[in-house]
Amino acid sequence: METKMWKVDNYVDKSENNPQISQAAQLLKKGEVVAFPTETVYGLGADATCDEAVEKIFKAKGRPSDNPLIVHIAEREQLPMLVEQIGHHAEILMERFWPGPLTLIFKKKEGLSKLVTAGLDTVAVRMPDHPVAYSLIKESGLPIAAPSANTSGKPSPTQADHVKRDLYGKIAGIVDGGETGVGLESTVVDCSEAIPVILRPGGITMEQLEDAVGEVRLDAALANEKETPKSPGMKYTHYAPSAPLTLVKGHRSFIQKQIDEAQEKGLQVGVLTTEENKSFYQADHVETVGTAAQLETVASKLYEALRNFDDYHVDVIFGEVFPEEGIGQAIMNRLMKAAGHRIIVE
């Protein structure tokens, strides 16, 4: 399959017709799959109402069909066509955080592809805060189902080049809007119950949600792989580089001890660390990811760092851990997934 590429400024004027975005939108209308940037990661979009189009997403990614997808909309007016009702908490959260990196779970209406919801009676919806994503969805006139635009299980793409590396020749088009901002997928909150439940931590923190609506719960199924997932990203190993990643909780000298022992076995070792600690470690490849003082920088560079290990062909990777507060909760969620929950504690 030929994959068309369009380079679009990520500050494109939403009010103007862009010929490249129009071309990409036409492919979506024809039931094709197109990758595009959002403020979180690149998404792999298709018409959420068309089984054939959504099936192409699963085929391109190699994604299990029991893993639901997020539906992306450009305007609030699209929401009543997709969901049964909009509760009080959802109204507050949409007013505060939409457009933005927040996905909400609602009871669904008929009309969406059953592949989007993985047979559930709920649907995940978000309104991305990115001019290219907005313009593309608006131009298509469709609700767009869009998981991350990567091979299933690999680190999510934060650059068009990541998408090209994984999916070129498998999808109809890639809209290159430069690097994404947040770097981690959206927070997913179930608003179909009395107390909002976080199903996936992300760009909007638990503290921000509590400030908006009061009590918020963290779903117990985040740690239970056997549960039927109500949200994308809850099931299967995700975000993993080719080499096995093990997280290490302890002093830098304890982490270096793990590196030394692996090297003594003849293994090429990589280490995932911050700018503050990079000069401490002696490893075959040291990959830095932001600063510990500003965890937002870690979030924005995490997937790029995990992908970079593949270029250095290391055999094993050891990674530092981060405090699970604010955006750190989402960072550790992704790292634990990437590590298959392997962690060594000093």
Beta strands, then each sheet from edge to edge (+ up, - down):
strand 1: 4-7
strand 2: 34-36
strand 3: 43-47
strand 4: 70-72
strand 5: 102-107
strand 6: 122-126
strand 7: 144-145
strand 8: 173-176
strand 9: 187-190
strand 10: 197-200
strand 11: 217-218
strand 12: 245-249
strand 13: 269-273
strand 14: 285-288
strand 15: 316-320
strand 16: 343-345
sheet 1: 1+ 8+ 2+ 3- 7+ 4- 6- 5+ 9+ 10- 11-
sheet 2: 14+ 13+ 15+ 12+ 16+
end
